[in-house]
Amino acid sequence: MLANYIDAAMEQAVYEIIEDEGTYWGEIPGFQGVWACHLTLEGCRRELRDVLGDWLALRLQLNLSIPTIANIDLNHLNNPYEAHYA
């Protein structure tokens, strides 16, 4: 489920070229603070996926809400009882 969530979130990522620096910038709308910058587009994608994974881990640890993506809701992972009986 987590891998599917990350894949779905990455499909929403947007990228742009920073001409002055010759780098790529990527972010996922709706995921505050999830962004990456790299010299190559593929590097930017890898870094963005890593940042997203760390962001999700932190939000789960702190019991903060996580956006639902592609009908995948990770918020119930913070409540094992609810996850078991949902």
N, C-alpha and C positions, 0 to 999 in steps of 0.2 A: 504494500500500500504506500509506503514512504517513497519508494523508487518511482511509482506511478505519479505521485504528487509532485515530486521534483521534476520529472519529465514534463508534466502538464504546465507547471509554473515556467519552466524554461522555454516552452513554446510561446509564452507571452512576452518573452524578453525582447527588448528593442535595443538596437545598436546604432552607433553613428561613428563616423570617422572624425577625429579632431585633427583637422588639416595642419594647423600650426605646429602641433607636436608630433604628427605622424603616428598617432595611436588610435586605438578603438576604445570606445566607451560603451558599456552595456549596463542596463538596469531592467528590473522587472516592476512595471507599474503596480502600485498597491502594496508593495513590500518595502516599506520605508527603511532606508539604509542598506538595501541590497543593491550594490553596484560594483563594477569592476572596470579596470583600465589596463590595457596591454598593447604591446607593439603589433600583435597579430589578432585577427578576428577569432581564430581558433583558441588562442591563448586567453582572450577575453571571455569566451564561452566557458572554458575550463575554470577560470578564476571565479566567474559569476556563479557557476554550479557549486564550487567550494564555499563561497560566501553564503549562498542560500542554505546549504547544509548546516553551516555554523549558526546562521540566524535561526533556523528552525530548532536546532538543539537548545539554544539559549532560551527561546520563547517557550519551549516545552518545559525546560527546567524552572523557569520563573513563573510558569502557569499563566502566560500571557496569551491573548487570542491570536489565532492564526487564520488568515483568509482561506475560505473554502475555494478550491480550484477544481473544475471539472467534476463537480459533485463529490469531491473527496474532502471530508471534514476531519482534520487531525485533532481538533479541539477535544474530542472525547478521550484521547490518549492520556490526558491529564487526570482523568477520573477512571481508574481501572474498573470500578463497579459498574459505571455507566457503559464503558466499552464492552464489558463482558455480557451485559444484558440488553444491549441496544439492538 
